[in-house]
Amino acid sequence: MKEQVEARELKEGRYVIIDDEPCVIKSIAKSKPGKHGAAKARVDAVGIFDGQKRSTVQPVTAKVYVPIVERKSGQVLTIGESSAQLMDLGDYSTIDVPITEEDREKLEEGKEVPYLLVMGRTKMDIR
């Protein structure tokens, strides 16, 4: 799920979609309008799922897509090689969430963990 906003409404720490990938905004630089052009916004962001840096330059009046990010809680049922099975504490459904090696060290069966649901994909939000 996503919604449209103008580039001028974006803020650091919020989310934006660049190259069909949901990203966290790290910095925004806005330039003043020139003699023949409109003010522009340069957005530097990092992908939520892949960690890649991405940037885009657009007029501040351009429409950009913003993903709807749901923060949820789940209880760890099982821990596998590359994924963990969580039971959502809101609707008690079970979901498989991909995990990294360092995430696996922090997880414990039966423990409650936060996770993100973005555009039909999930990611652990372990800090």
C-alpha positions in Angstrom: 0.0 0.0 0.0 1.2 3.5 -0.8 0.0 7.0 -1.1 1.1 10.1 -3.1 2.5 13.3 -1.6 4.4 16.3 -3.0 8.2 16.1 -2.7 8.2 19.3 -0.5 6.3 17.3 2.3 9.0 14.7 2.7 11.1 14.7 6.0 14.2 12.9 7.2 13.5 9.7 9.0 10.2 9.1 7.1 9.7 6.8 4.1 9.7 7.2 0.3 9.6 4.8 -2.7 12.6 5.1 -5.0 13.0 2.7 -7.9 10.0 0.7 -6.6 11.8 0.0 -3.3 10.6 1.4 0.0 13.4 3.5 1.6 14.1 5.5 4.8 15.0 9.1 4.0 18.5 10.0 5.3 18.7 13.6 4.0 16.9 16.1 1.9 18.5 19.1 0.2 16.2 21.7 -1.4 17.5 24.2 -4.0 16.1 27.6 -4.7 14.3 28.2 -8.0 16.5 29.6 -10.7 15.8 32.0 -13.5 14.1 29.4 -15.7 13.4 26.5 -13.4 11.5 25.4 -10.3 12.9 24.6 -6.9 14.3 21.1 -6.7 14.6 18.5 -3.9 17.4 16.0 -3.7 16.4 13.0 -1.5 19.0 10.5 -0.3 17.6 7.3 1.2 18.5 3.8 2.2 16.4 0.7 1.2 14.5 -0.9 4.1 15.0 -4.4 2.8 18.3 -4.3 0.9 20.2 -1.5 2.6 21.2 0.1 -0.7 21.7 3.8 -1.0 19.4 5.5 -3.5 18.8 9.1 -4.4 16.4 11.1 -6.6 16.2 14.7 -7.7 12.7 16.1 -8.4 10.9 19.4 -8.5 9.4 20.2 -5.0 5.9 20.1 -6.6 6.3 16.6 -8.1 4.2 13.8 -6.7 6.2 11.0 -5.1 4.9 7.7 -3.6 5.3 7.0 0.1 4.8 3.5 1.4 2.4 2.8 4.3 4.6 1.2 7.0 2.9 -0.8 9.7 4.8 -1.5 12.9 3.6 -4.7 14.6 4.6 -7.1 17.3 5.0 -10.8 17.1 6.0 -13.7 19.2 8.8 -15.9 17.9 7.6 -19.5 17.3 10.6 -21.1 15.5 14.0 -19.9 14.3 15.3 -21.4 11.0 18.4 -21.0 8.9 17.3 -17.9 7.0 13.8 -17.1 8.4 11.9 -17.0 11.7 8.2 -17.9 12.1 6.3 -15.2 14.1 2.7 -15.2 15.5 1.2 -11.7 15.1 0.0 -10.5 18.5 -2.9 -8.6 17.0 -4.7 -11.2 14.8 -2.7 -14.4 15.8 -1.7 -15.2 12.2 1.7 -16.8 11.6 4.2 -15.3 9.2 7.7 -16.2 8.0 10.1 -13.3 8.3 13.6 -13.4 6.6 16.4 -12.9 9.1 20.1 -12.2 9.0 22.9 -14.0 10.9 23.1 -11.2 13.5 19.3 -11.2 13.9 19.3 -14.9 14.7 21.8 -14.3 17.6 19.4 -11.8 19.1 16.2 -14.0 18.7 14.8 -16.4 21.3 11.8 -18.6 20.9 8.8 -17.3 22.9 10.2 -13.8 22.9 8.2 -10.8 21.6 9.8 -8.8 18.7 8.8 -5.8 16.7 8.5 -6.1 12.9 7.6 -4.0 9.9 5.0 -4.7 7.3 5.7 -2.7 4.1 4.1 -3.2 0.7 3.3 -6.9 1.5 6.8 -7.7 2.7 8.0 -8.1 6.3 11.2 -7.3 8.1 12.4 -7.7 11.8 12.9 -4.3 13.5 15.5 -5.6 16.0 17.9 -2.9 17.2 
